[in-house]
Amino acid sequence: MKTRFAGTVDFVPADPLSSPELSERLADLAAEEAVAESGIGHRGDFPGPLFIAVPPIEIEWEQRRKIATASGANADVSYNDLIRTAAAGQFVPFHERFMFGSVANHLADKFGTKGSPISLSTACASGATAIQLGVEAIRRGETDAALCIGSDGSINPESLIRFSLLSALSTSADPPAQAAKPFAKNRDGFVMAEGAGALVLESMESARARGARILGVINGFGEMADAFHRTRSSPDGKPIIGCIRNALADAGLTPDDIDYVNPHGTGTPENDKMEAMGVMAVFGERAKTLPMSSNKSMVGHTLSAAGAVEAVFSLLTMARERIPPTINYQVPDPAIPMDVVPNTARDAKVRHVISNSFGFGGQNVSLVMGREPA
């Protein structure tokens, strides 16, 4: 393997957990903190629905070997054969664990969320999509509150091999902490990471009525699909440009209202180039001085969780009036003439943030967030 490193959560034991098990543990920790801080309900009785972004799920290598060995299957056994075997006898727990909705079902039981829990996977935009669905449910008047989570515990050899075969991962292992180099000329891929972010969303009317501590406002969102390629963006940038413009329109804001861009910023040559092109198309000459820094330079790419994790970064940026940097930025790329807040955090008043999540397969979501209005 050309890439043998990743960003892991070291206080949650990873062995012998499977991806859905670890994703659930990470989501549980983040959700417990979010619900407690929100002051809405409590664990076991949350007064709204659950929307959770989770990674694509399938029976993993370790469990496949156990099933195949116990069943006497040969090397030609199909995945469908494994599923059928797992659905009966001693392997029923495997079958239940590797159902796509298992993480959401377990968390809905633990937190007492209302209605059917929604599991979703829109590639690297999944965490932002979970927030989008929560906002939509509140706007429709279906609920006053929603629990929105993005979680991903997919750091395992199988996942690393797959992303490595896509030539998406950085191979700069000396040292690994400097591997993620978004927007730098010598960027060579992203660093896979695991983690979770959780937001409790609430209607402004409900939050103010109960005197809630409001961390920020989701002003709007936008999405636009890009069916050009499984991993590459359309060369004309229209889906990225349209996604950002849709988010601004939904928020009722103009490009001049945005003080900071939290980009997708993976560190792959293709993504960074296309995102920079899209931001420059929307913000014009101002893009050269508009701060745009990548959280992924510090925490890696948390895949299905990234949109939610970066929404938390964005809210804290406004609350603390401190823009996080793009670290490992040593070799500027003249093709990206932008203010990437290189290497050092910057104090600044930020009224509105746009956070971009552009996933494989052309699944694009942008969130616009702002301070609580007076």
N, C-alpha and C positions, 0 to 999 in steps of 0.2 A: 504494500500500500504506500502510495506517495504521500498521503496525509495520515498521520497517526496521532493527531491531537485535536482537542475540542474544548469548548467551555462547559464545564460540568458544575453542578450544584453539590458542593462537597459535604453539606450537612444533612443530606438525605441519602442514605445508602443505596447504591445503584445495583448491587449484586445480591440476590439473583432476580431483581425486578425486571419485568418486561416493560416495553414502552408504554402501554396503556396504564399499567400499575404505577409507574413513576409519574406519568402525566397527571394521574389522579391525585397522587400525594402532593405534587407541586401545586396543583389547582386548589386542593383543600387548604393548604397553608395560606395561599394568597387570598382566597375567599374568606377564610376565617378572619383575617386581619381587616379586609375591606368591610365586611358586615359589622364587625365590632366598632370600627371607626365611624361608620355611617350612622350608627344609633338607630337603624331601622330593623325592627324585629331582633332576632337572635338566631344562633345556630339551632336548627330544628323548626324554625317558624319565620321564614322570610316571606314578606307579603307581595311577592311578584314572581315572574317567570325567570328561568335560567336559560341563558344563551352561552354556549361554550364552544370555543374553537379547539379542536383536537387533531392530532396528526392522523393521516390515513393509517388504518389498522389492519394487520393481517397476522396470522400465526407466525411467530418468529422462529429462527433457526433452532434454538434450544428446545422449544416445545415441539417443533416438527420432528426433531430427532427422537424425542421420547415417544411420540405417537407412532412413528414409523417403526422404531425398534420393537415396541410392545406389540404392534399388530403384525410383525413379521413382514412388513412391506419391503419390496425391493426398490432399487434406485429409480425405477420408472413410475413410482407412485405419483399421482397428480395432486394438485392442491385441493381439488374437489374431493378426492378420496380422503385426504387428511381431515377436511371439514366434516365429512360424514362420520369418520371414525371418532372425531373429537366430540360429536354430538351425543355420544352414548357411552355408557360405562364409566370407567375411572377418569376419563378425560373431559367430562362435562364442565368442570371449572375452566379448562382451557377454552372451550367453545364459548362460554358466557363471557370470559374476560376479553376475548378477541372479537366480540360483536362491536360494531362501530359505536352504538349508543351506550355501551356499558359505563363509561366514565361519567357521562351526563346523568344516567339513571342513579348511580351510586351517590353522586353529589346532590342530586335533587332530594334523595331520601335523607341525607345528612343535614342539609340546610333547610329542608321543608319548603322548597320553592313551590310556587303554584302553577298549575297547568302542566302540559307536557313539556319536559325539558328538550331543548333544541340543540342537537349536535351539528356542527358544521365544519367543512373543510374546503376553503378556497385558497389552498396553497399558502404562500407566504403572506397573503392578505387576510388570513382567517381571523386573527385577533381583532383587526379593525372591523371585519364583517360582523363579529359578535356584538360589538358596540353599536354598529349601524342598526342591527336588528332590534336592539334594546331601545334605541332612540325612536325607531319606527313604531314599536309597540306603545310607547308612551304618547307619541304624537297622535296615534289613532284613538287614544282614550281607553285602551284595553287595560291599562295598569298605571299606577302612579310611580312604580319603582321596578327596576330590573337588575338582576345580577348578571354581569357580563364578564366572561373569563376567556383568556387565551392561555393554553398550556401545551408544553411539548417536552417529553422526556425521551426523545428518539436517539440519544447518543448510544449507538451500538455498532459493531462491525458491519452489519448488513447495510445500515443506513449510510455509514461513511463510504462504503464501497460504491453504493449506487450514486451518491453525489460526486464521488471521485471520478466515476466513469463518465459523468456529464462534464468533466473538466471545470466544475464549479468551485472546488475547494482550493484554498491557499495551500501551497506546499512549502511556505517559508517557515521552517521549524526552528530557526536559529536567531533569537529564541521564539517560541510560540506566541508569547505575549505581544510580539511586534508583528504578527502575521497579518492581522486585519488592517488594511491601509486604504480605506475608502477615499476616493477622489485623488489619490496620489498617482503619479505617473507609473510607479513601479508596483501598483496593485496587481494581485494575481489570483484573486478569488476570495470567497468568504470563509469564515471559521464557524463551523456548526456549533450550536450551543443549546442548552436546555434551560427551562425556566418557566415562569408563569406570571401573569399580571391579571388583577381583578379590579373591576370598577363597579360600584353601586351607582346606578343612574336613578334620578328621581326628577319628577316634574318640578319646575321652579316654584309653582304655586304650593305644592305639598312641602317642599324643602323649607320655604320661607315660613309657612304656617307653623311648622314645628320648631323653628329656630335652629335649623341644621347648620353645621359648619360646612360651607360650600367651598370645595377645592377649585372649582372651575366650571365652565359651561361647555357642553358640546353644541356649538352653534350650527353645525351642518355637516353634511357628508356628500361625497360624490363617488360615482363608480363608472367605469367604462371598460368593456371587455376588449381584449386584443387577441384575435384568433389567428395571428400571423404565424406563430410557431410555438412549440411546446416550451421552449426555454428562452427564446429571443424575443425582443420587442420589435414592433413594426418600425421600419427604418424612417418613416415620416414622423414618428412620435405622436401621431394624432390621438391614440388611446390615452397616453399619459397626459397630454395637454388637455384633452377633453375631461379626463377624470378630475384634474385640479380645478378646471373652470367650473365643472358641475358642483364641486364642493363649495367654491366661493359663492356661486349663485344661490345654492341652497341655504347658505349662511346669511345671505343678503349683504355680502361684503365685496369690496373691490381688492385687487392686488395690493393697493397702497395701504390697506388696513392690516396686512400681515407683517409682523415684526420678526418672525423667525420661521424657518422651514426645518422641520425634523424629517429628513429624507429617508427613503428606503435604504439608500447608501450601503449596499452590501460589500463593496470592495471588488466586485467582478468588473473586468474591463467594459463589458457590454452594458450592464445595468447602470453603472455610474455615468457613462457617457450619455445614455439615452435619458436618464433622469435629469442630468444637467441641461441637456438640450430642451427638455420639456419645461423646466423651471425658467430658463432664459426666454422661452417663447411666451410664457404667461406674464412674467414680471418685467420683461424688456431690459433696458439699461440698468434698472434698479437691481436686477439680479446680481450684478457684480459686487454690490455692497450689502445685500440682504444676507444676514447670517444664516448659514445652512450647515449644520454639523451632524455627523453620524454617530448615534449611540452604539452602533454595532462595532465601531472601532474599539470599544471598551468591553462590551458584554458579549460580543459575537452575534451571530444570526440565530435567534431563537425560533425561527421557522413559523410554525402555526401560532406561537405565542407572541411573535414580534409586534404585531399591530397593537396589542393590548399593553405589552411592556413599554412600548414607545409612547403610547398615550399617557401612561403614568409619568414618563420622563417629561413629556410636554407640559402636563399640568404642574409638575414641580418646577419646571423652568419658569413659568409665570409666577408661581407662588413665592419662589425664593429669589426671583429676579437675578438668576444666574444661568447663563447659557453653557451647557456642557460642550467640551471640545471634540474635535476629531483628532484623536491621538495617532501616533505613528505617521504623521504627515511630514515627511522629510524631503520628498522630491515632488514639487508642484507639477501639475499637468497643465501645460499652456492651453490645451484644448478645453479646460474647465476653469475659466477665469472668474472664480467665485470666491466669496468669503466663507471658507469652511471652518472658521474659528480654530485655527491650527494649534493643536497640542496643549493649549492652556484655556481653562474656563474663563468666561468673560461676564462681568456684572453688567446687566442691562435691564431696563424696564421693557417688558414684553406684554402687549395687550392681547394679541391674537397669534396663534400658532397654526400652521397647517402641517399635518403629519401624513406622510405618504407610505403606502404599502402596496408594492407592485409584485404580484406573485407569478410563479411559473404558470404557463398556460394562459397568460394574459388576463389574470384576475386582479383588477386594480381597484383600490379604494383609497380615498383621501378623506381625512377628518379635519375639520376646522374647530379649534377650541379657543375659548377666551376667558377672561376674568369675569367674575360675577358683576353684572351691571349694577350701577348705583340705584 
